């Protein structure tokens, strides 16, 4: 099993799914659900699935804003 780095490089251009989970703060299933739904762009490098930093930023920007209804 591949050892994950203790600290993810802030300047990485792409992340494998395990590192993307940490960066995005979501689980593996949610990442693959978002890819399957076409909302998160992913690439293949051999057998590995990678997600670019730009794709993560685009995905985050497309999420709905939080609406506090307790006001």
N, C-alpha and C positions, 0 to 999 in steps of 0.2 A: 504494500500500500504506500502511496506517495505521501511524504511528510509535508504538511502545509506549512508555509512560512508563518512565523510568529507575528510578523507585521507585513501587511500587503503593501507593495510598492505603490505610492500615490501616483506615480507617473506612468503606470502600466497602461498600454493602449488597449489591451484585451485581457479578459479573465476567463479561466475555465469555469465550469458550473460551480465547483466547490468554492472557489474564490469569489465568484459573483454572489453566491449566497451570503457570504460575509459582508461584502461591500453593500449589497442591496438590503440586507436585513430581512430576507424572506427565505422560505424553504425551497428545496429542490423541486418538489411537486409543483409549487406555484410558478417557478421559473419555467418548467417545461409546459405548464398550462398556458402561460403567457406566450411562449414561443409557438405552440400549436394554434393558438387563437390569432396569431399574426400581429400581436401587439408588441412583442419584443423580438427584435432582429437578432439572429444568431448565425454563426458561420461554422463550417466544418474544417478542421485541419487534421487530415487523416481521419482517425476515429474519434478525435476529441471535438467536443462542441465548445466554441468560444463565443463570448459576448463582448463586443467592443465597449469601451468607455462611452463613446458617443451614443451607442444604442441604449445604454443604461440611462444616460442623461435624457434622451428623447422619451424613453418609457416613463421616467419619473415625471417629466413635464406634461405628459398626457394624462396623468392621473387626476381624478376630480379633486377639487379643493375641499378641505374640511369645512363643513357648515355647522357651527355651534348653534343648536336649536334651544339652548337653555337661557337665551337672552331675554 
